[in-house]
Amino acid sequence: MENKKTIRNPFPWIGKVFKYEMKHSVRILLPVYIAIIAIALITGLFIPLNNDGNLDFNFSYNIDGNENVMNGLAGFFFLIYWVIIIVAGVVTIGVISKRFKNGLLGDEAYLNLSLPVTIGEHLWGRILMIIVWGVISLAVMLISFIALCIKNLSVIHFEVDWIYIFFGIILFDLSWSLCILLFTYLVNAIGHLSKKHRTMVKLIAIIAIISLTSRLIGGITFNYLSNSDNPGSILYWNALFAVIISAIFGTATYFILKLKLNLE
């Protein structure tokens, strides 16, 4: 009988890579996101109400010559809340980038690349992880915002016109999160091409890539979108740009790992 080549189903392998990467990243990232919600809830409980029953974000510690401890604590926790959000963003990028570096370029690379998993499946599993963490981060931000308004949830409402912008913000956040992390993938892959001075090579790559992409996006935004009367459309167009750039970064990373990977 004539042998027929079977088409490989990549999804089970992508799922296994995704599951493995999530297992390692969740141990660090989940406590950080839980901390955001916890601090938001504590802050919401301390945020005072004004005479109209609305939330008062003034946080004046000294009111009419009298020190108000509750307002002072509300301001303190509100500051901590934003600090943790910034830290969460940095930690998320750092953890995911480090997982890629260790898994495909570092200590775990020999083991991972000896498995019956293609480079493309390794990358897609990690891209899926990025998207999932992006969705989780958006959900955490929404829950934390609700927690901040716990004393007066009536302030949370959406006008019909806001829905278009709301989904634009979601797409903008997810697409640019993916773009930033694939950018770190590409920089690490480029740096790994050099046996020596890898830090210098990465720095040059960062400057070159940021310069090219910022000029491209800046030129398009200035020439075609600056006169737009619809702010929501700018979000959607920028999300599209991020997806295109992500595809370029991901493709370049794939070919570097596929053709030029050097684990020495």
Backbone as CSV, one residue per row, in Angstrom:
resi,resn,N_x,N_y,N_z,CA_x,CA_y,CA_z,C_x,C_y,C_z
1,MET,0.844,-1.203,0.000,0.000,0.000,0.000,0.875,1.247,0.000
2,GLU,0.329,2.285,-0.589,1.077,3.542,-0.663,0.949,4.290,0.660
3,ASN,2.102,4.723,1.198,2.104,5.443,2.466,1.582,6.861,2.266
4,LYS,0.708,7.249,3.099,0.182,8.602,3.038,0.655,9.376,4.263
5,LYS,1.117,10.570,4.007,1.574,11.404,5.110,0.373,11.953,5.863
6,THR,0.418,11.787,7.148,-0.669,12.314,7.984,-0.356,13.742,8.394
7,ILE,-1.400,14.531,8.462,-1.243,15.927,8.873,-1.211,15.991,10.394
8,ARG,-0.188,16.622,10.924,-0.012,16.715,12.372,-1.024,17.700,12.951
9,ASN,-1.654,17.295,14.025,-2.565,18.182,14.747,-1.764,18.923,15.820
10,PRO,-1.553,20.226,15.657,-0.672,20.945,16.591,-1.338,21.329,17.906
11,PHE,-2.663,21.316,17.946,-3.362,21.871,19.102,-3.084,21.134,20.416
12,PRO,-3.017,19.794,20.430,-2.687,19.132,21.706,-1.325,19.553,22.248
13,TRP,-0.353,19.740,21.361,0.991,20.121,21.797,1.025,21.580,22.238
14,ILE,0.300,22.424,21.514,0.192,23.822,21.938,-0.454,23.886,23.324
15,GLY,-1.479,23.063,23.535,-2.144,23.024,24.835,-1.221,22.571,25.945
16,LYS,-0.355,21.614,25.651,0.582,21.127,26.671,1.612,22.193,27.021
17,VAL,2.113,22.906,25.993,3.055,24.002,26.255,2.378,25.087,27.078
18,PHE,1.154,25.430,26.700,0.393,26.449,27.430,0.198,26.047,28.886
19,LYS,-0.208,24.796,29.106,-0.454,24.308,30.463,0.828,24.350,31.295
20,TYR,1.936,23.960,30.693,3.220,23.942,31.405,3.650,25.363,31.771
21,GLU,3.512,26.298,30.830,3.929,27.677,31.084,3.016,28.348,32.106
22,MET,1.726,28.080,32.026,0.796,28.656,32.999,1.091,28.136,34.399
23,LYS,1.425,26.855,34.492,1.718,26.251,35.787,2.878,26.964,36.471
24,HIS,3.894,27.346,35.702,5.060,27.998,36.287,4.817,29.491,36.549
25,SER,4.071,30.144,35.680,3.866,31.580,35.839,2.806,31.921,36.889
26,VAL,1.817,31.038,37.070,0.729,31.344,37.980,1.207,31.414,39.429
27,ARG,2.258,30.701,39.757,2.757,30.701,41.139,3.269,32.069,41.551
28,ILE,3.729,32.846,40.575,4.243,34.185,40.876,3.188,35.251,40.628
29,LEU,2.478,35.143,39.521,1.579,36.213,39.110,0.253,36.217,39.860
30,LEU,-0.269,35.042,40.183,-1.568,34.996,40.857,-1.562,35.734,42.194
31,PRO,-0.551,35.541,43.068,-0.538,36.317,44.324,-0.492,37.823,44.096
32,VAL,0.188,38.254,43.038,0.266,39.692,42.743,-1.110,40.239,42.393
33,TYR,-1.849,39.515,41.556,-3.169,39.986,41.154,-4.169,39.905,42.300
34,ILE,-4.022,38.902,43.155,-4.875,38.827,44.341,-4.603,40.016,45.258
35,ALA,-3.330,40.414,45.354,-2.962,41.574,46.181,-3.612,42.850,45.657
36,ILE,-3.721,42.992,44.334,-4.363,44.177,43.752,-5.814,44.265,44.211
37,ILE,-6.536,43.145,44.121,-7.943,43.138,44.524,-8.077,43.399,46.023
38,ALA,-7.192,42.805,46.812,-7.257,42.978,48.265,-7.022,44.440,48.654
39,ILE,-5.992,45.049,48.077,-5.702,46.456,48.380,-6.827,47.355,47.893
40,ALA,-7.394,47.037,46.725,-8.510,47.830,46.200,-9.703,47.769,47.141
41,LEU,-9.983,46.584,47.686,-11.106,46.435,48.612,-10.862,47.205,49.904
42,ILE,-9.636,47.108,50.429,-9.299,47.855,51.653,-9.420,49.353,51.405
43,THR,-8.906,49.797,50.250,-8.993,51.219,49.901,-10.442,51.660,49.787
44,GLY,-11.264,50.823,49.140,-12.673,51.163,48.975,-13.398,51.314,50.292
45,LEU,-13.020,50.523,51.270,-13.652,50.617,52.586,-13.261,51.895,53.325
46,PHE,-12.092,52.463,52.988,-11.636,53.681,53.659,-12.038,54.953,52.910
47,ILE,-12.365,54.838,51.614,-12.718,56.029,50.835,-13.965,56.675,51.429
48,PRO,-13.897,57.950,51.777,-15.050,58.615,52.413,-16.136,58.971,51.396
49,LEU,-17.304,59.259,51.903,-18.421,59.738,51.091,-18.653,61.210,51.395
50,ASN,-18.993,61.975,50.359,-19.308,63.381,50.593,-20.761,63.525,51.042
51,ASN,-21.198,64.768,51.170,-22.551,65.022,51.680,-23.638,64.475,50.766
52,ASP,-23.308,64.325,49.481,-24.288,63.808,48.520,-24.274,62.284,48.436
53,GLY,-23.420,61.651,49.213,-23.336,60.199,49.193,-22.439,59.645,48.111
54,ASN,-21.733,60.539,47.399,-20.808,60.092,46.360,-19.414,59.887,46.931
55,LEU,-18.617,59.092,46.257,-17.257,58.828,46.713,-16.419,60.102,46.624
56,ASP,-15.660,60.360,47.674,-14.818,61.555,47.742,-13.361,61.127,47.624
57,PHE,-12.770,61.424,46.456,-11.379,61.041,46.222,-10.415,62.179,46.544
58,ASN,-10.870,63.147,47.321,-9.996,64.256,47.678,-8.928,63.817,48.676
59,PHE,-9.292,62.945,49.608,-8.365,62.385,50.594,-7.634,63.462,51.400
60,SER,-8.349,64.501,51.807,-7.720,65.564,52.595,-7.455,65.052,54.003
61,TYR,-6.183,65.010,54.375,-5.823,64.501,55.702,-6.209,65.497,56.790
62,ASN,-6.086,66.770,56.459,-6.405,67.818,57.430,-7.663,68.531,56.954
63,ILE,-8.757,68.381,57.687,-10.032,68.974,57.303,-10.452,69.988,58.355
64,ASP,-10.515,71.251,57.917,-10.917,72.343,58.824,-10.053,72.373,60.073
65,GLY,-8.766,72.135,59.886,-7.833,72.188,61.003,-7.776,70.929,61.836
66,ASN,-8.608,69.933,61.517,-8.624,68.684,62.278,-8.059,67.545,61.427
67,GLU,-7.209,66.746,62.041,-6.619,65.622,61.325,-7.638,64.494,61.193
68,ASN,-7.788,63.980,59.976,-8.729,62.907,59.708,-7.953,61.654,59.324
69,VAL,-7.867,60.725,60.262,-7.070,59.518,60.064,-7.635,58.669,58.930
70,MET,-8.960,58.551,58.839,-9.583,57.717,57.810,-9.236,58.226,56.417
71,ASN,-9.283,59.533,56.226,-8.928,60.096,54.925,-7.455,59.874,54.621
72,GLY,-6.617,59.996,55.644,-5.197,59.760,55.446,-4.911,58.331,55.042
73,LEU,-5.588,57.378,55.691,-5.410,55.969,55.342,-5.944,55.673,53.945
74,ALA,-7.051,56.311,53.584,-7.610,56.118,52.246,-6.612,56.578,51.178
75,GLY,-6.005,57.733,51.402,-5.012,58.232,50.458,-3.790,57.329,50.390
76,PHE,-3.374,56.818,51.556,-2.207,55.930,51.606,-2.471,54.638,50.839
77,PHE,-3.616,54.002,51.096,-3.934,52.748,50.412,-4.181,52.963,48.922
78,PHE,-4.723,54.119,48.557,-4.942,54.420,47.136,-3.608,54.516,46.410
79,LEU,-2.608,55.112,47.070,-1.264,55.182,46.500,-0.662,53.786,46.357
80,ILE,-0.796,52.976,47.406,-0.295,51.599,47.369,-0.963,50.811,46.237
81,TYR,-2.253,51.046,46.038,-3.007,50.366,44.976,-2.372,50.608,43.615
82,TRP,-2.056,51.860,43.305,-1.464,52.185,41.997,-0.032,51.682,41.897
83,VAL,0.684,51.689,43.008,2.048,51.152,42.998,2.024,49.664,42.664
84,ILE,1.094,48.923,43.278,1.003,47.480,43.022,0.597,47.214,41.580
85,ILE,-0.261,48.057,41.014,-0.647,47.881,39.612,0.571,48.014,38.698
86,ILE,1.403,49.030,38.960,2.617,49.221,38.158,3.563,48.030,38.343
87,VAL,3.724,47.616,39.597,4.588,46.465,39.888,4.066,45.214,39.193
88,ALA,2.743,45.032,39.190,2.149,43.854,38.545,2.460,43.827,37.062
89,GLY,2.397,45.000,36.404,2.720,45.060,34.991,4.167,44.683,34.717
90,VAL,5.072,45.238,35.534,6.499,44.954,35.359,6.792,43.485,35.634
91,VAL,6.208,42.959,36.723,6.443,41.560,37.090,5.887,40.618,36.021
92,THR,4.720,40.931,35.470,4.119,40.094,34.435,5.021,40.009,33.213
93,ILE,5.501,41.160,32.754,6.414,41.176,31.603,7.686,40.412,31.922
94,GLY,8.226,40.637,33.126,9.464,39.970,33.512,9.329,38.461,33.602
95,VAL,8.235,37.991,34.208,8.040,36.543,34.378,7.850,35.856,33.039
96,ILE,6.996,36.414,32.176,6.728,35.788,30.880,7.962,35.818,29.996
97,SER,8.683,36.940,30.019,9.905,37.037,29.231,10.964,36.052,29.726
98,LYS,11.072,35.917,31.052,12.053,34.985,31.616,11.693,33.544,31.300
99,ARG,10.392,33.224,31.302,9.958,31.872,30.958,10.364,31.534,29.521
100,PHE,10.230,32.493,28.620,10.639,32.265,27.233,12.143,32.064,27.147
101,LYS,12.888,32.933,27.839,14.345,32.857,27.788,14.850,31.542,28.365
102,ASN,14.326,31.130,29.506,14.763,29.872,30.119,14.289,28.655,29.323
103,GLY,13.060,28.743,28.798,12.470,27.584,28.139,13.029,27.274,26.772
104,LEU,13.409,28.306,26.014,13.871,28.080,24.642,15.307,28.521,24.392
105,LEU,15.866,29.285,25.314,17.232,29.772,25.102,18.165,29.466,26.268
106,GLY,17.595,28.995,27.382,18.407,28.827,28.585,18.505,27.404,29.078
107,ASP,18.383,27.248,30.398,18.637,25.964,31.049,17.671,24.863,30.606
108,GLU,16.425,25.229,30.330,15.425,24.222,29.983,15.360,23.946,28.482
109,ALA,16.156,24.664,27.691,16.025,24.580,26.235,16.343,23.191,25.698
110,TYR,17.401,22.571,26.200,17.781,21.240,25.705,16.657,20.241,25.913
111,LEU,16.023,20.297,27.087,14.926,19.383,27.372,13.705,19.697,26.512
112,ASN,13.330,20.965,26.459,12.128,21.349,25.713,12.260,21.058,24.220
113,LEU,13.431,21.324,23.668,13.621,21.142,22.230,13.864,19.687,21.855
114,SER,14.062,18.839,22.856,14.174,17.406,22.577,12.810,16.728,22.550
115,LEU,11.779,17.452,22.988,10.425,16.915,22.966,9.858,16.959,21.547
116,PRO,8.860,16.132,21.242,8.257,16.144,19.903,7.326,17.331,19.704
117,VAL,7.854,18.524,19.957,7.097,19.767,19.833,7.867,20.696,18.917
118,THR,7.210,21.257,17.925,7.888,22.136,16.979,8.110,23.515,17.594
119,ILE,8.988,24.291,16.967,9.238,25.662,17.418,7.946,26.477,17.361
120,GLY,7.184,26.278,16.300,5.927,27.006,16.170,4.958,26.687,17.294
121,GLU,4.903,25.419,17.685,4.015,25.019,18.781,4.487,25.580,20.111
122,HIS,5.797,25.639,20.297,6.337,26.274,21.506,5.909,27.743,21.566
123,LEU,6.035,28.440,20.442,5.697,29.864,20.413,4.200,30.090,20.588
124,TRP,3.384,29.301,19.906,1.940,29.485,20.011,1.431,29.182,21.421
125,GLY,2.034,28.196,22.079,1.661,27.919,23.460,1.944,29.101,24.365
126,ARG,3.058,29.753,24.125,3.428,30.922,24.929,2.594,32.140,24.553
127,ILE,2.270,32.291,23.279,1.392,33.390,22.862,0.014,33.241,23.495
128,LEU,-0.496,32.017,23.539,-1.779,31.771,24.192,-1.706,32.128,25.669
129,MET,-0.582,31.831,26.314,-0.404,32.198,27.714,-0.447,33.719,27.883
130,ILE,0.203,34.448,26.970,0.194,35.916,27.039,-1.230,36.447,26.954
131,ILE,-2.006,35.907,26.009,-3.380,36.370,25.831,-4.207,36.089,27.075
132,VAL,-4.048,34.893,27.652,-4.813,34.535,28.853,-4.461,35.449,30.015
133,TRP,-3.168,35.725,30.215,-2.783,36.625,31.292,-3.262,38.049,31.019
134,GLY,-3.335,38.435,29.749,-3.897,39.737,29.416,-5.360,39.831,29.804
135,VAL,-6.130,38.774,29.517,-7.541,38.737,29.899,-7.681,38.744,31.423
136,ILE,-6.827,37.978,32.099,-6.873,37.937,33.568,-6.582,39.311,34.156
137,SER,-5.589,39.993,33.615,-5.225,41.314,34.139,-6.365,42.311,33.946
138,LEU,-7.053,42.243,32.785,-8.193,43.133,32.559,-9.324,42.827,33.538
139,ALA,-9.570,41.526,33.769,-10.612,41.136,34.718,-10.268,41.617,36.124
140,VAL,-9.000,41.504,36.497,-8.563,41.956,37.827,-8.741,43.462,37.967
141,MET,-8.413,44.214,36.903,-8.579,45.666,36.948,-10.050,46.037,37.111
142,LEU,-10.924,45.323,36.405,-12.353,45.603,36.512,-12.866,45.279,37.915
143,ILE,-12.456,44.133,38.450,-12.881,43.750,39.804,-12.336,44.727,40.833
144,SER,-11.086,45.152,40.660,-10.495,46.098,41.609,-11.194,47.452,41.554
145,PHE,-11.635,47.852,40.364,-12.374,49.121,40.251,-13.709,49.026,40.983
146,ILE,-14.370,47.879,40.840,-15.624,47.664,41.569,-15.363,47.687,43.076
147,ALA,-14.241,47.081,43.498,-13.895,47.066,44.924,-13.634,48.474,45.441
148,LEU,-13.031,49.323,44.619,-12.790,50.709,45.025,-14.103,51.451,45.281
149,CYS,-15.133,51.081,44.534,-16.425,51.768,44.641,-17.403,51.001,45.518
150,ILE,-16.898,50.161,46.398,-17.741,49.254,47.177,-18.764,49.995,48.032
151,LYS,-18.456,51.227,48.445,-19.377,51.985,49.291,-20.529,52.601,48.499
152,ASN,-20.330,52.752,47.203,-21.384,53.340,46.372,-21.265,52.790,44.952
153,LEU,-21.812,51.588,44.744,-21.703,50.928,43.449,-22.543,51.590,42.369
154,SER,-23.389,52.539,42.758,-24.234,53.213,41.774,-23.418,54.086,40.818
155,VAL,-22.161,54.394,41.203,-21.329,55.218,40.316,-20.860,54.421,39.101
156,ILE,-20.974,53.092,39.170,-20.544,52.247,38.065,-21.712,52.043,37.116
157,HIS,-21.662,52.688,36.001,-22.689,52.527,34.982,-22.087,52.853,33.625
158,PHE,-22.624,52.280,32.601,-22.130,52.474,31.250,-23.216,53.104,30.383
159,GLU,-22.817,54.164,29.717,-23.689,54.716,28.695,-23.545,53.882,27.427
160,VAL,-24.551,53.947,26.577,-24.513,53.157,25.338,-23.313,53.541,24.489
161,ASP,-22.988,54.840,24.468,-21.865,55.315,23.649,-20.521,54.830,24.179
162,TRP,-20.472,54.444,25.454,-19.201,54.023,26.048,-18.808,52.599,25.670
163,ILE,-19.779,51.795,25.276,-19.494,50.383,24.993,-18.485,50.252,23.859
164,TYR,-18.640,51.072,22.836,-17.716,51.053,21.692,-16.291,51.364,22.142
165,ILE,-16.159,52.380,22.986,-14.839,52.763,23.494,-14.320,51.716,24.471
166,PHE,-15.212,51.149,25.277,-14.820,50.142,26.270,-14.173,48.931,25.591
167,PHE,-14.814,48.410,24.538,-14.238,47.281,23.824,-12.978,47.684,23.070
168,GLY,-12.910,48.933,22.641,-11.684,49.427,22.012,-10.522,49.424,22.979
169,ILE,-10.796,49.807,24.238,-9.753,49.793,25.266,-9.282,48.375,25.534
170,ILE,-10.237,47.427,25.575,-9.883,46.017,25.810,-8.979,45.500,24.692
171,LEU,-9.374,45.739,23.442,-8.570,45.275,22.308,-7.213,45.966,22.287
172,PHE,-7.202,47.254,22.602,-5.949,48.012,22.643,-4.994,47.425,23.672
173,ASP,-5.522,47.141,24.865,-4.692,46.606,25.947,-4.159,45.217,25.608
174,LEU,-5.019,44.340,25.121,-4.592,42.973,24.813,-3.578,42.947,23.677
175,SER,-3.833,43.723,22.623,-2.943,43.694,21.457,-1.578,44.272,21.782
176,TRP,-1.545,45.357,22.559,-0.246,45.948,22.881,0.498,45.162,23.951
177,SER,-0.231,44.476,24.824,0.435,43.568,25.767,1.131,42.446,25.006
178,LEU,0.421,41.888,24.022,1.009,40.845,23.178,2.211,41.381,22.421
179,CYS,2.084,42.597,21.896,3.171,43.204,21.116,4.417,43.419,21.973
180,ILE,4.235,43.927,23.185,5.370,44.198,24.068,6.093,42.906,24.433
181,LEU,5.334,41.867,24.735,5.964,40.608,25.147,6.623,39.895,23.968
182,LEU,6.029,39.966,22.784,6.696,39.391,21.609,7.935,40.207,21.239
183,PHE,7.901,41.472,21.574,9.095,42.309,21.394,10.233,41.805,22.279
184,THR,9.911,41.456,23.540,10.949,40.901,24.421,11.441,39.547,23.909
185,TYR,10.525,38.746,23.339,10.923,37.469,22.744,11.941,37.692,21.633
186,LEU,11.620,38.640,20.748,12.488,38.900,19.601,13.848,39.425,20.045
187,VAL,13.854,40.320,21.021,15.121,40.875,21.508,15.992,39.776,22.110
188,ASN,15.389,38.897,22.902,16.150,37.790,23.487,16.671,36.839,22.416
189,ALA,15.858,36.586,21.401,16.289,35.707,20.314,17.437,36.323,19.529
190,ILE,17.361,37.624,19.257,18.444,38.314,18.546,19.715,38.299,19.388
191,GLY,19.574,38.585,20.673,20.742,38.574,21.545,21.407,37.219,21.604
192,HIS,20.619,36.152,21.473,21.171,34.803,21.557,21.952,34.419,20.300
193,LEU,21.810,35.207,19.237,22.578,34.923,18.025,24.068,35.186,18.227
194,SER,24.368,36.050,19.189,25.760,36.410,19.455,26.307,35.568,20.608
195,LYS,27.485,35.005,20.413,28.112,34.221,21.470,28.709,35.126,22.547
196,LYS,29.105,36.327,22.153,29.687,37.283,23.082,28.917,38.606,23.002
197,HIS,29.036,39.383,24.047,28.431,40.726,24.095,26.931,40.681,23.821
198,ARG,26.239,39.713,24.397,24.809,39.566,24.148,24.005,40.750,24.680
199,THR,24.435,41.304,25.813,23.736,42.461,26.368,23.807,43.640,25.427
200,MET,24.989,43.863,24.836,25.149,44.957,23.889,24.306,44.732,22.641
201,VAL,24.272,43.491,22.162,23.460,43.170,20.983,21.981,43.403,21.270
202,LYS,21.525,43.015,22.464,20.125,43.233,22.838,19.810,44.725,22.903
203,LEU,20.732,45.508,23.463,20.512,46.946,23.579,20.391,47.586,22.200
204,ILE,21.262,47.178,21.283,21.199,47.711,19.916,19.891,47.307,19.245
205,ALA,19.474,46.058,19.471,18.216,45.576,18.895,17.029,46.353,19.438
206,ILE,17.041,46.621,20.743,15.950,47.377,21.361,15.831,48.763,20.739
207,ILE,16.985,49.451,20.628,16.983,50.809,20.065,16.503,50.796,18.617
208,ALA,17.016,49.843,17.828,16.669,49.781,16.411,15.193,49.463,16.204
209,ILE,14.681,48.474,16.922,13.282,48.056,16.743,12.327,49.146,17.205
210,ILE,12.602,49.733,18.376,11.731,50.794,18.887,11.745,51.997,17.948
211,SER,12.912,52.322,17.428,13.020,53.462,16.512,12.186,53.240,15.256
212,LEU,12.287,52.053,14.671,11.556,51.763,13.439,10.046,51.717,13.675
213,THR,9.622,50.998,14.712,8.187,50.851,14.946,7.546,52.163,15.407
214,SER,8.243,52.943,16.219,7.678,54.214,16.684,7.523,55.199,15.536
215,ARG,8.481,55.204,14.622,8.361,56.082,13.461,7.212,55.649,12.568
216,LEU,7.074,54.353,12.380,5.998,53.833,11.541,4.635,54.160,12.142
217,ILE,4.445,53.825,13.412,3.163,54.062,14.061,2.901,55.556,14.212
218,GLY,3.945,56.318,14.576,3.785,57.761,14.720,3.388,58.417,13.417
219,GLY,4.014,57.987,12.325,3.691,58.565,11.021,2.268,58.253,10.599
220,ILE,1.849,57.006,10.783,0.490,56.611,10.414,-0.537,57.333,11.281
221,THR,-0.281,57.379,12.591,-1.216,58.031,13.509,-1.341,59.512,13.206
222,PHE,-0.204,60.170,12.936,-0.220,61.609,12.696,-0.880,61.942,11.368
223,ASN,-0.577,61.169,10.330,-1.055,61.497,8.989,-2.497,61.085,8.739
224,TYR,-2.943,59.986,9.372,-4.247,59.434,9.026,-5.266,59.464,10.163
225,LEU,-4.796,59.440,11.406,-5.735,59.328,12.517,-5.835,60.585,13.373
226,SER,-4.916,61.534,13.197,-4.906,62.721,14.054,-6.142,63.588,13.851
227,ASN,-6.732,63.538,12.662,-7.905,64.366,12.372,-9.224,63.627,12.598
228,SER,-9.142,62.431,13.151,-10.353,61.655,13.376,-11.186,62.272,14.497
229,ASP,-12.489,62.368,14.254,-13.396,62.912,15.260,-13.895,61.837,16.227
230,ASN,-13.555,60.588,15.955,-14.018,59.472,16.782,-12.840,58.887,17.547
231,PRO,-12.737,59.179,18.850,-11.590,58.651,19.621,-11.582,57.137,19.696
232,GLY,-12.762,56.505,19.619,-12.816,55.054,19.663,-12.134,54.416,18.472
233,SER,-12.250,55.042,17.299,-11.627,54.484,16.097,-10.114,54.465,16.218
234,ILE,-9.557,55.446,16.920,-8.102,55.477,17.123,-7.664,54.263,17.925
235,LEU,-8.458,53.879,18.935,-8.132,52.692,19.729,-8.128,51.438,18.863
236,TYR,-9.135,51.295,18.027,-9.233,50.098,17.182,-8.113,50.054,16.150
237,TRP,-7.789,51.187,15.546,-6.705,51.216,14.560,-5.370,50.908,15.215
238,ASN,-5.126,51.466,16.408,-3.878,51.183,17.104,-3.801,49.727,17.535
239,ALA,-4.942,49.132,17.880,-4.977,47.703,18.200,-4.607,46.885,16.964
240,LEU,-5.108,47.302,15.800,-4.771,46.607,14.551,-3.282,46.725,14.255
241,PHE,-2.719,47.922,14.454,-1.273,48.097,14.248,-0.487,47.170,15.162
242,ALA,-0.927,47.057,16.403,-0.228,46.207,17.372,-0.278,44.745,16.951
243,VAL,-1.418,44.303,16.414,-1.539,42.917,15.954,-0.590,42.660,14.786
244,ILE,-0.522,43.617,13.853,0.377,43.468,12.695,1.832,43.418,13.144
245,ILE,2.206,44.327,14.043,3.580,44.357,14.537,3.883,43.090,15.336
246,SER,2.900,42.607,16.109,3.078,41.359,16.858,3.346,40.199,15.912
247,ALA,2.616,40.176,14.800,2.823,39.110,13.812,4.236,39.172,13.237
248,ILE,4.722,40.376,13.007,6.090,40.543,12.493,7.111,40.074,13.522
249,PHE,6.928,40.511,14.777,7.844,40.104,15.846,7.823,38.585,16.031
250,GLY,6.620,38.004,16.049,6.504,36.564,16.252,7.116,35.769,15.112
251,THR,6.902,36.232,13.874,7.462,35.540,12.711,8.985,35.615,12.721
252,ALA,9.522,36.799,13.020,10.975,36.959,13.077,11.577,36.073,14.163
253,THR,10.914,36.016,15.318,11.388,35.152,16.411,11.370,33.691,15.992
254,TYR,10.311,33.297,15.300,10.183,31.903,14.849,11.346,31.512,13.941
255,PHE,11.658,32.348,12.966,12.715,31.997,12.009,14.101,32.027,12.652
256,ILE,14.294,32.927,13.627,15.572,32.932,14.343,15.742,31.630,15.119
257,LEU,14.689,31.222,15.826,14.766,29.972,16.602,14.843,28.758,15.685
258,LYS,14.163,28.818,14.564,14.117,27.683,13.654,15.426,27.488,12.909
259,LEU,16.051,28.574,12.472,17.199,28.478,11.565,18.536,28.799,12.235
260,LYS,18.512,29.617,13.287,19.776,30.111,13.820,19.976,29.825,15.300
261,LEU,19.152,28.959,15.885,19.255,28.718,17.322,20.573,28.089,17.670
262,ASN,21.266,28.684,18.666,22.559,28.199,19.109,22.534,28.102,20.628
263,LEU,22.558,26.883,21.145,22.464,26.679,22.600,23.818,26.505,23.272
264,GLU,24.868,26.830,22.581,26.194,26.681,23.189,26.412,27.718,24.271
